Amino acid sequence: MLPRLATHPLGALVADGCGTALGLWLACVLVLGAQAIMHRAWPARCVVLRGLMLALMLPGLALALLWPGLAGQGGGMGSVAQGAFVAPAALWPLLRVLDAVPPGLSRTARGLGAGAQARLRLLWLPLLAAPVAGVGVFCAVMTVLCAMAAAALQ
């Protein structure tokens, strides 16, 4: 007997995967925006945000995989919710790196004459390359797993 996932068309997997990726992207933009706003005004709040992401990491991953069974036929919004549940685990390494960067580093580079492209190439890419690559692989794997979980229960 074939598993239920093998009987579903590839389109269901692609649709659920796109919904999960959309939810993950929206949640990541929201958290990074909150981090940028709080970092300028209240640096201590970034520690709270990073701690909150760490506390929600494992429950979010478990809920992302179990969500289709708990919510029933969630449809497209269920897949978007799955992606949002993955966001804390995806953003924690990036928030750690961003908080470790000295506050005046980019301003100092700009003051020394580095343009926007030079700062991106010589400052931000070396700092963020490894965490972004790791998070990208993790997000791709979790998006596929969440899409498979959602398609299996439809």
Salt bridges, closest charged atoms under 4 A:
ASP99 OD2 - ARG50 NH1 2.87
